[in-house]
């Protein structure tokens, strides 16, 4: 079985032990990953701190960092197929989706690499005579990056690219369920000329090594993507230790379809919004809010499209829906389907567990749709992270906004309407980090991304994201 070592100070290291990484399609292990100890975490942070303060990385000019980041982007482009395949083995998502994602990632390294020599301070006009006072921006320091399993390299790159552009060094803790692509990426980066210690990867279980990483005195920022429960814990630890923190957490995003919408586009947006990635995205459009007069038509069209989705091998280009990534997540999704039934919602599609996979053992769940859902039900409030859609009718704009905002999350929202005035009114009043009008799930390195309310703290992507990795210093010179 393939073994993946962790990477500390440019060296591959076995760790105290190995743990299995499972292939969700086969429901069986396919690789072994090094398990880090707390001492390994300390070594990784020390290596990152050394690289920050001395040696080739610290001596690079900002333009030099940009040039190196271009090479890192090229490295991803040249290895996109291989990296995407590792992701599919680990998380079971569709190869065509992971390949699409990985192929797009070089843009993050090019964009933030391009920004690295455009970070400027300023000379301040002063209210006192005899001073020359200016500001400069410095890397925040060693950054701990903690990522989930659903899009490992994409969510990593949203943090890593601005961190490197700012001149930081990092220690990455990928998900224990999907570490392989991160380890391979960082190995390839070293082959491409990345100096040792700039990017270190420690692998293992969050509860075991997470606290040692977050609380380490030399770590100055924690950038986390994952569940809101873990985010609360990490945010608390970071705050107690006075670290900068960025949290990208979960969602319960609505797709809001008005009677005047292009229904074909809306139906496709709703279906891909919830069933792409088998519902395992933070921006899954897990609530369909639909205007009452078109409720039955939209539901029957969504059901029709979802019914014909092909469930199967994620490596096969014909497959629409792959497995759920972990057995625990699989059990959780099936539990929520049971909860929906008990709460009195009407199951109009799916709900079952098809036996698919090479040995009939993959962790699959059918695309599932509940109607008759009311906003107080758990299936309308809690993040399921699986292919389960809750449909709620609304009468008018006011009710649509009230329902859209009646959850503790605020990550994304889709609005489907041909009325331009309404699209602006909805964009104003829906509480979420992103509002998509007549589209859904679009992301870009140029467009800030993040959550309102319990969906997180901070923004990734866009020019502003680099500021999260910079400290501001003010210098007073008595002339
Ligand atoms: P998770 O919170 O279980 O784990 C995420 C990471 O945190 C893993 O690397 C895990 O090992 C680590 N971790 C767990 N406990 C820790 C601790 N005590 N200290 C330090 N690290 C710890 O999340 P998951 O199940 O891997 O991912 C799914 C979740 O991620 C969903 O809630 C989803 O909405 C969210 N997500 C959010 C975004 C976003 O950008 N907002 C994107 C993708 C996924």
Boltz pocket constraint, residues with backbone or C-beta under 6 A from the ligand:
constraints:
  - pocket:
      binder: B
      contacts: [[A, 146], [A, 147], [A, 148], [A, 149], [A, 150], [A, 151], [A, 155], [A, 173], [A, 174], [A, 175], [A, 176], [A, 204], [A, 205], [A, 206], [A, 207], [A, 209], [A, 210], [A, 211], [A, 225], [A, 226], [A, 227], [A, 228], [A, 229], [A, 230], [A, 231], [A, 233], [A, 234], [A, 248], [A, 249], [A, 250], [A, 251], [A, 281], [A, 282], [A, 283], [A, 383], [A, 385], [A, 411], [A, 451], [A, 455], [A, 456]]
      max_distance: 6.0
